[in-house]
Amino acid sequence: MNIGIIGGGAIGLLCASYLSQHHDITVFTRRKEQAEEIRTSGIKRTVKGETIQASAQAQTGITGIFDLLIVTVKYHHLQEVLDELSTLPRQRILFLQNGMAHLLDLENWKTSHSLFIGVVEHGAMKVSDHAVDHTGIGVIKWGAFHHEDAADVRNALKEVPADFQMIYTNEWKKVLEEKLLVNVCINPLTALLHVKNGELITNPSYEYMMKCAYEEAVSILSLPEKERHWSHVVSICKKTAANQSSMLQDIVKGRQTERKAIVGYLLKKAQAQEILAPHLTFFNRSLEVLEKKQTKSFE
């Protein structure tokens, strides 16, 4: 397939690197310098101590017709991407954003494109404009946002390496909610405390704060099986113990976080249901202050 990857961050580079083994890839970046780096040097992926080189085309400005476009930009850059996509002929677009705020944007987006939603369960860290570390092997679960026929894309995306499985599911919203629950328990606290994921369960005070966020989020999302979900959150903390969350990485590098997509979405739902969420409200306001300070103090 001819696949376009929109976004040159950690997930964009990771997707481009793996998918280029079976498909023709073009990466769309915001900066010309990054596009040039990818064209000339390719994409370097490090996983399990091994480094693999992949080739891909790259450019700025989203143009052309593809069998599939994959949008990997963070939520706060999504609206400008939607504006660009609105000018393109009809095609299939898969969105891979954290949180769930983008669902509201897609519901209100008047477009003829076929839309798909995915959940990334990999860990990845961008090392440079053309290099990415695959820090945690998971899967990408994806499905049709509006009951679109995707048989050919589903078959084509089965041709992926073992470390980068893409699984089609009709229960993508449930998967998205479970991922949101993990994100809201781990990301804000690690960013505020400047700790790696594993410390949230080795430090009793941190674990208590995480449990408070968990209880509020479960209530807002009306999720059953509370014990199973909590066990899953703890297992992810253990599995990714040595990792810095994406939100912590953003704070460290002075970037805007995905606060609105994760915590902000839950607070909007809480307000609509008249549910009090004092801990999530505190996390949200504290992260907003950190974003404005553009702190880079963590080492």
Disulfide bonds with the S-S distance in Angstrom:
none
